[in-house]
Amino acid sequence: MLKHIVFIKLKSGYSLKDRTNILNKLKQMLDNLQSEIVDINKMETGLNFSTRDSAFDLSLSVELDNEEALNRYRIDTEHKKVLDYMKGLDLETAVVDYTI
């Protein structure tokens, strides 16, 4: 079993309204993956409420059976739609994959 964690932070330059809309849309897109990708055993997303400068805005945590499942997840069409949306945004990400 492994865990795939992603942290997402929108860079400055977005209005509060735009940030809220973008993050809510992105969270919804990520939440939808759980019902669309069979390799996902468990998934959780969360919008950050911290106001610290170092804080990320959104987190994703996905549990999968193994690396093969992670690789299938990465190339899944629905996952790629989320990545394509993210490519149009000015953001920073951090990723951690580990065995549980």
Backbone as ProteinMPNN parsed JSONL, in Angstrom:
{"seq_chain_A": "MLKHIVFIKLKSGYSLKDRTNILNKLKQMLDNLQSEIVDINKMETGLNFSTRDSAFDLSLSVELDNEEALNRYRIDTEHKKVLDYMKGLDLETAVVDYTI", "coords_chain_A": {"N_chain_A": [[0.857, -1.17, 0.0], [0.469, 2.265, -0.713], [0.943, 5.814, -0.293], [0.048, 8.801, -1.862], [0.723, 12.083, -1.881], [-0.15, 15.424, -2.464], [0.569, 18.836, -2.472], [-0.762, 22.006, -3.108], [-0.299, 25.304, -4.19], [-1.51, 28.408, -4.969], [0.062, 30.99, -6.719], [0.873, 34.452, -5.975], [-1.132, 37.187, -7.211], [-3.623, 36.54, -7.95], [-6.975, 37.529, -7.426], [-8.905, 37.575, -4.359], [-11.453, 36.536, -4.791], [-11.083, 35.171, -7.26], [-9.132, 33.305, -6.46], [-10.588, 31.801, -4.583], [-12.626, 30.727, -6.239], [-11.087, 29.252, -8.114], [-9.711, 27.407, -6.448], [-11.871, 26.034, -5.28], [-13.015, 24.877, -7.581], [-10.879, 23.262, -8.434], [-10.621, 21.545, -6.223], [-13.097, 20.219, -6.38], [-12.802, 18.926, -8.863], [-10.693, 17.195, -8.232], [-11.893, 15.712, -6.145], [-13.821, 14.338, -7.614], [-12.328, 12.412, -8.893], [-12.149, 10.136, -7.322], [-14.415, 8.564, -7.745], [-14.055, 7.949, -10.362], [-11.632, 6.729, -10.959], [-10.524, 3.574, -10.678], [-8.37, 2.509, -9.285], [-7.968, 3.986, -6.998], [-8.01, 3.646, -3.611], [-8.604, 5.067, -1.312], [-9.31, 8.48, -0.769], [-8.624, 11.888, -0.08], [-9.268, 15.328, 0.132], [-8.375, 18.686, 0.955], [-9.043, 22.059, 1.813], [-6.933, 24.592, 2.817], [-6.952, 26.443, 5.858], [-5.154, 28.001, 7.126], [-3.332, 31.043, 7.557], [-0.693, 31.478, 7.23], [2.288, 32.493, 5.54], [3.886, 30.497, 4.456], [2.175, 28.425, 4.016], [0.404, 25.97, 2.079], [-2.345, 25.909, -0.28], [-4.163, 23.854, -0.872], [-4.645, 20.404, -0.32], [-4.034, 17.038, -1.339], [-4.604, 13.676, -0.763], [-3.972, 10.405, -1.534], [-4.62, 6.965, -1.408], [-3.225, 4.03, -2.633], [-2.818, 0.703, -4.021], [-0.205, -0.11, -4.888], [2.926, 0.654, -6.653], [2.418, 0.229, -9.354], [-0.324, 0.724, -9.526], [-0.261, 3.426, -8.861], [1.122, 4.417, -11.084], [-0.76, 3.854, -13.107], [-2.799, 5.532, -12.231], [-1.571, 8.023, -12.594], [-1.485, 8.248, -15.392], [-4.095, 8.137, -16.134], [-6.973, 9.188, -17.93], [-8.871, 10.942, -16.733], [-7.416, 11.978, -14.584], [-5.454, 13.285, -16.018], [-6.968, 15.348, -17.105], [-7.333, 17.004, -14.9], [-4.674, 17.731, -14.444], [-4.192, 19.146, -16.823], [-5.895, 21.348, -16.44], [-4.611, 22.477, -14.243], [-2.183, 23.213, -15.391], [-2.763, 25.576, -16.66], [-2.704, 27.416, -14.686], [-1.043, 29.655, -12.394], [0.942, 28.283, -10.28], [2.332, 26.461, -7.471], [3.633, 23.294, -6.627], [4.013, 20.497, -4.393], [5.102, 17.204, -3.932], [4.738, 14.038, -2.381], [5.459, 10.655, -2.192], [4.958, 7.62, -0.588], [5.453, 4.472, 1.123], [2.976, 2.689, 2.956]], "CA_chain_A": [[0.0, 0.0, 0.0], [1.246, 3.5, -0.706], [0.217, 7.079, -0.193], [0.468, 9.848, -2.792], [0.26, 13.351, -1.312], [0.184, 16.599, -3.268], [0.219, 20.142, -1.915], [-0.906, 22.969, -4.195], [-0.353, 26.694, -3.719], [-1.612, 29.422, -6.013], [0.99, 32.096, -6.515], [0.198, 35.748, -5.835], [-1.598, 37.741, -8.471], [-5.048, 36.22, -8.072], [-7.844, 38.194, -6.449], [-9.482, 36.648, -3.385], [-12.581, 35.871, -5.453], [-10.534, 34.215, -8.224], [-8.486, 32.229, -5.693], [-11.649, 30.965, -4.023], [-13.254, 29.992, -7.339], [-10.123, 28.295, -8.666], [-9.461, 26.335, -5.479], [-13.087, 25.222, -5.162], [-13.131, 24.071, -8.804], [-9.826, 22.25, -8.401], [-10.996, 20.563, -5.199], [-14.194, 19.416, -6.929], [-12.227, 18.056, -9.896], [-9.943, 16.144, -7.542], [-12.855, 14.856, -5.441], [-14.488, 13.491, -8.605], [-11.45, 11.319, -9.318], [-12.365, 8.936, -6.512], [-15.443, 7.725, -8.366], [-13.715, 7.721, -11.763], [-10.396, 5.948, -11.103], [-10.742, 2.378, -9.85], [-7.188, 2.204, -8.468], [-7.977, 4.775, -5.763], [-8.636, 2.974, -2.471], [-9.098, 6.109, -0.411], [-8.832, 9.778, -1.194], [-9.062, 13.0, 0.76], [-8.764, 16.645, -0.246], [-8.684, 19.686, 1.968], [-8.658, 23.449, 1.602], [-6.227, 25.093, 3.985], [-7.488, 27.659, 6.483], [-4.042, 28.738, 7.718], [-2.961, 32.274, 6.858], [0.768, 31.597, 7.202], [2.848, 32.666, 4.201], [4.474, 29.245, 3.978], [1.121, 27.418, 3.875], [-0.163, 25.651, 0.777], [-3.782, 26.184, -0.31], [-4.98, 22.669, -1.073], [-3.899, 19.147, -0.23], [-4.637, 15.819, -1.868], [-4.001, 12.458, -0.237], [-4.547, 9.254, -2.224], [-4.065, 5.654, -1.065], [-3.269, 3.075, -3.735], [-2.247, -0.588, -3.636], [1.22, -0.28, -5.194], [3.449, 1.603, -7.641], [1.729, 0.02, -10.627], [-1.59, 1.462, -9.411], [0.094, 4.845, -8.92], [1.439, 4.725, -12.478], [-2.03, 3.888, -13.846], [-3.462, 6.759, -11.777], [-0.894, 9.173, -13.21], [-1.771, 8.357, -16.824], [-5.539, 8.055, -16.34], [-7.533, 10.322, -18.671], [-9.511, 11.898, -15.817], [-6.328, 12.639, -13.857], [-4.807, 14.198, -16.964], [-7.823, 16.536, -17.232], [-7.006, 17.863, -13.759], [-3.343, 18.279, -14.712], [-4.326, 20.155, -17.876], [-6.463, 22.54, -15.803], [-3.573, 23.055, -13.391], [-1.141, 23.805, -16.24], [-3.177, 26.924, -17.011], [-2.663, 28.245, -13.484], [0.264, 30.003, -11.844], [0.93, 27.615, -8.982], [3.476, 25.687, -6.986], [3.2, 22.022, -6.047], [4.976, 19.621, -3.724], [4.572, 15.84, -3.977], [5.413, 13.013, -1.583], [4.933, 9.301, -2.351], [5.635, 6.732, 0.355], [4.793, 3.212, 1.44], [2.318, 2.642, 4.267]], "C_chain_A": [[0.901, 1.23, 0.0], [0.332, 4.705, -0.656], [0.881, 8.081, -1.132], [-0.133, 11.148, -2.262], [0.75, 14.502, -2.184], [-0.292, 17.84, -2.518], [0.238, 21.153, -3.059], [-1.047, 24.367, -3.596], [-0.447, 27.616, -4.928], [-0.632, 30.54, -5.697], [0.208, 33.4, -6.436], [-0.212, 36.263, -7.21], [-3.057, 37.433, -8.737], [-5.829, 37.01, -7.022], [-8.397, 37.139, -5.493], [-10.63, 35.86, -4.012], [-12.083, 34.816, -6.438], [-9.887, 33.031, -7.516], [-9.534, 31.249, -5.167], [-12.294, 30.113, -5.107], [-12.339, 28.91, -7.901], [-9.928, 27.122, -7.717], [-10.683, 25.448, -5.288], [-13.275, 24.333, -6.383], [-12.108, 22.947, -8.796], [-10.138, 21.164, -7.377], [-12.098, 19.648, -5.72], [-13.686, 18.449, -7.996], [-11.471, 16.896, -9.257], [-10.883, 15.182, -6.824], [-13.55, 13.89, -6.4], [-13.638, 12.305, -9.038], [-11.73, 10.027, -8.563], [-13.406, 8.012, -7.135], [-15.104, 7.355, -9.806], [-12.479, 6.849, -11.969], [-10.456, 4.777, -10.135], [-9.56, 2.055, -8.941], [-7.153, 2.964, -7.147], [-8.723, 3.999, -4.68], [-9.298, 3.974, -1.528], [-8.512, 7.425, -0.878], [-9.422, 10.856, -0.299], [-8.461, 14.278, 0.197], [-9.141, 17.629, 0.851], [-8.197, 21.059, 1.561], [-8.073, 23.981, 2.905], [-6.896, 26.351, 4.547], [-6.387, 28.499, 7.127], [-3.714, 29.972, 6.883], [-1.446, 32.479, 6.806], [1.268, 31.69, 5.761], [3.379, 31.362, 3.614], [3.433, 28.162, 3.691], [0.726, 27.214, 2.414], [-1.679, 25.81, 0.875], [-4.654, 24.936, -0.295], [-4.103, 21.436, -0.939], [-4.733, 18.013, -0.799], [-3.875, 14.65, -1.278], [-4.73, 11.274, -0.869], [-3.844, 7.994, -1.747], [-4.309, 4.705, -2.226], [-2.562, 1.792, -3.304], [-0.734, -0.669, -3.793], [1.652, 0.737, -6.25], [2.78, 1.453, -8.996], [0.397, 0.776, -10.638], [-1.338, 2.967, -9.485], [0.396, 5.253, -10.359], [0.179, 4.765, -13.343], [-2.811, 5.156, -13.5], [-2.878, 7.971, -12.497], [-1.269, 9.355, -14.678], [-3.264, 8.275, -17.141], [-6.054, 9.342, -16.99], [-8.143, 11.375, -17.754], [-8.472, 12.661, -14.998], [-5.641, 13.655, -14.764], [-5.639, 15.461, -17.19], [-7.543, 17.523, -16.097], [-5.646, 18.518, -13.986], [-3.394, 19.361, -15.781], [-4.905, 21.452, -17.32], [-5.387, 23.255, -14.978], [-2.479, 23.734, -14.208], [-1.474, 25.235, -16.642], [-3.127, 27.897, -15.847], [-1.224, 28.546, -13.086], [0.305, 29.442, -10.427], [2.232, 26.886, -8.706], [2.917, 24.398, -6.402], [4.363, 21.346, -5.334], [4.319, 18.244, -3.657], [5.416, 14.937, -3.099], [4.696, 11.696, -1.85], [5.694, 8.404, -1.387], [4.795, 5.495, 0.622], [4.172, 3.284, 2.824], [2.047, 1.198, 4.648]], "O_chain_A": [[1.959, 1.239, 0.63], [-0.865, 4.631, -0.935], [2.106, 8.193, -1.186], [-1.354, 11.294, -2.201], [1.912, 14.544, -2.588], [-1.408, 17.884, -2.002], [1.155, 21.149, -3.881], [-1.796, 24.588, -2.645], [0.422, 27.608, -5.8], [-0.515, 30.977, -4.553], [-0.971, 33.45, -6.785], [0.306, 35.82, -8.236], [-3.662, 38.001, -9.646], [-5.396, 37.141, -5.877], [-8.359, 35.945, -5.791], [-10.759, 34.657, -3.787], [-12.592, 33.695, -6.459], [-10.072, 31.884, -7.923], [-9.386, 30.033, -5.29], [-12.49, 28.912, -4.919], [-12.773, 27.782, -8.136], [-9.975, 25.967, -8.14], [-10.547, 24.232, -5.149], [-13.649, 23.168, -6.25], [-12.436, 21.805, -9.116], [-9.934, 19.981, -7.651], [-12.041, 18.434, -5.524], [-14.092, 17.288, -8.029], [-11.595, 15.751, -9.691], [-10.693, 13.967, -6.886], [-13.834, 12.749, -6.035], [-14.172, 11.297, -9.502], [-11.563, 8.939, -9.114], [-13.274, 6.791, -7.051], [-15.794, 6.533, -10.41], [-12.298, 6.286, -13.049], [-10.441, 4.965, -8.919], [-9.737, 1.387, -7.922], [-6.376, 2.611, -6.26], [-9.917, 3.728, -4.81], [-10.397, 3.75, -1.021], [-7.367, 7.487, -1.325], [-10.555, 10.753, 0.172], [-7.287, 14.311, -0.171], [-10.11, 17.422, 1.582], [-7.095, 21.216, 1.035], [-8.67, 23.826, 3.97], [-7.347, 27.213, 3.793], [-6.656, 29.593, 7.622], [-3.808, 29.947, 5.656], [-0.974, 33.535, 6.385], [0.728, 31.036, 4.869], [3.322, 31.156, 2.401], [3.775, 27.096, 3.178], [0.715, 28.154, 1.62], [-2.235, 25.843, 1.973], [-5.764, 24.96, 0.238], [-2.957, 21.425, -1.39], [-5.963, 18.028, -0.748], [-2.644, 14.633, -1.289], [-5.95, 11.153, -0.757], [-2.615, 7.951, -1.685], [-5.423, 4.583, -2.736], [-1.8, 1.792, -2.338], [-0.049, -1.229, -2.937], [0.859, 1.571, -6.687], [2.594, 2.438, -9.711], [0.037, 1.394, -11.64], [-2.114, 3.699, -10.101], [-0.029, 6.32, -10.804], [0.062, 5.621, -14.219], [-3.411, 5.779, -14.376], [-3.617, 8.843, -12.954], [-1.362, 10.484, -15.159], [-3.65, 8.337, -18.309], [-5.623, 10.441, -16.643], [-7.953, 12.571, -17.973], [-8.632, 13.855, -14.747], [-5.289, 14.751, -14.328], [-5.082, 16.53, -17.439], [-7.519, 18.734, -16.314], [-5.481, 19.715, -13.751], [-2.716, 20.382, -15.663], [-4.457, 22.538, -17.688], [-5.272, 24.481, -15.015], [-1.906, 24.729, -13.763], [-0.575, 26.024, -16.933], [-3.468, 29.07, -15.999], [-0.306, 27.789, -13.401], [-0.227, 30.043, -9.494], [3.092, 26.724, -9.572], [1.864, 24.398, -5.764], [5.531, 21.592, -5.633], [3.129, 18.13, -3.364], [6.642, 15.046, -3.067], [3.472, 11.621, -1.749], [6.925, 8.415, -1.362], [3.588, 5.476, 0.378], [4.748, 3.857, 3.749], [1.498, 0.935, 5.717]]}, "name": "protein", "num_of_chains": 1, "seq": "MLKHIVFIKLKSGYSLKDRTNILNKLKQMLDNLQSEIVDINKMETGLNFSTRDSAFDLSLSVELDNEEALNRYRIDTEHKKVLDYMKGLDLETAVVDYTI"}
